[in-house]
């Protein structure tokens, strides 16, 4: 299996920790804590990730 290529979320800053997301594997989105680059990660289907992020955008 190819390794995930994680990218820091666009809302991350140097002072604040956030999440990193990998979308380079077909039919899989991987998410991990940016503080724990070697730690565990969560995988979800792209449709689930898209629904989650769309809901976040609707929040005030």
MARLUM-58382 format. One line per field, with one value per residue (C-alpha): residue number from 1; residue in three letters; chain; x, y, z. Coordinates in Angstrom, 1 decimal, always signed. Layout:
residues N
num <- (NUM_...)
residuo <- (ala_...)
cadena <- (A_...)
east <- (X_...)
north <- (Y_...)
up <- (Z_...)
END
This chain:
residues 60
num <- (1_2_3_4_5_6_7_8_9_10_11_12_13_14_15_16_17_18_19_20_21_22_23_24_25_26_27_28_29_30_31_32_33_34_35_36_37_38_39_40_41_42_43_44_45_46_47_48_49_50_51_52_53_54_55_56_57_58_59_60)
residuo <- (unk_unk_unk_unk_unk_unk_unk_unk_unk_unk_unk_unk_unk_unk_unk_unk_unk_unk_unk_unk_unk_unk_unk_unk_unk_unk_unk_unk_unk_unk_unk_unk_unk_unk_unk_unk_unk_unk_unk_unk_unk_unk_unk_unk_unk_unk_unk_unk_unk_unk_unk_unk_unk_unk_unk_unk_unk_unk_unk_unk)
cadena <- (A_A_A_A_A_A_A_A_A_A_A_A_A_A_A_A_A_A_A_A_A_A_A_A_A_A_A_A_A_A_A_A_A_A_A_A_A_A_A_A_A_A_A_A_A_A_A_A_A_A_A_A_A_A_A_A_A_A_A_A)
east <- (+0.0_+1.3_+2.0_-0.4_+0.9_-0.5_-1.0_-1.6_-5.2_-5.5_-6.7_-3.5_-1.0_+2.4_+1.1_-2.0_-2.2_-4.7_-5.2_-3.4_-5.3_-4.2_-6.3_-3.7_-5.1_-8.2_-11.5_-9.8_-9.3_-6.9_-6.9_-4.4_-3.4_-0.7_+1.1_+1.4_+2.8_+3.9_+0.7_-2.5_-4.8_-8.4_-9.6_-13.0_-14.7_-14.3_-18.1_-18.1_-15.2_-16.9_-20.1_-18.2_-16.3_-19.4_-21.2_-18.2_-18.5_-22.1_-21.3_-21.4)
north <- (+0.0_+3.5_+5.7_+8.6_+12.0_+14.3_+18.0_+20.4_+21.9_+25.4_+26.7_+25.6_+28.1_+27.7_+28.6_+26.3_+22.6_+21.3_+18.3_+16.9_+15.3_+12.9_+12.3_+10.6_+7.1_+6.4_+6.0_+7.0_+10.2_+9.9_+12.4_+12.8_+15.1_+17.5_+17.2_+13.4_+12.9_+9.4_+8.6_+7.0_+8.2_+7.9_+6.9_+7.7_+7.6_+10.7_+11.3_+11.2_+13.7_+16.0_+16.0_+16.7_+19.6_+21.0_+21.0_+22.8_+25.5_+26.1_+26.7_+30.4)
up <- (+0.0_-0.8_+2.2_+2.9_+2.0_+4.8_+4.3_+7.1_+7.1_+5.7_+9.1_+10.9_+12.1_+13.6_+17.1_+17.0_+16.4_+14.0_+11.7_+8.7_+5.9_+3.2_+0.0_-2.2_-1.8_-3.9_-2.0_+1.3_+3.3_+6.3_+9.1_+12.0_+14.7_+13.5_+16.9_+16.4_+12.9_+13.8_+15.7_+14.8_+12.0_+11.1_+7.7_+6.2_+2.8_+0.7_+0.8_+4.6_+4.8_+2.2_+4.2_+7.5_+6.0_+4.3_+7.7_+9.3_+6.7_+7.5_+11.2_+12.3)
END
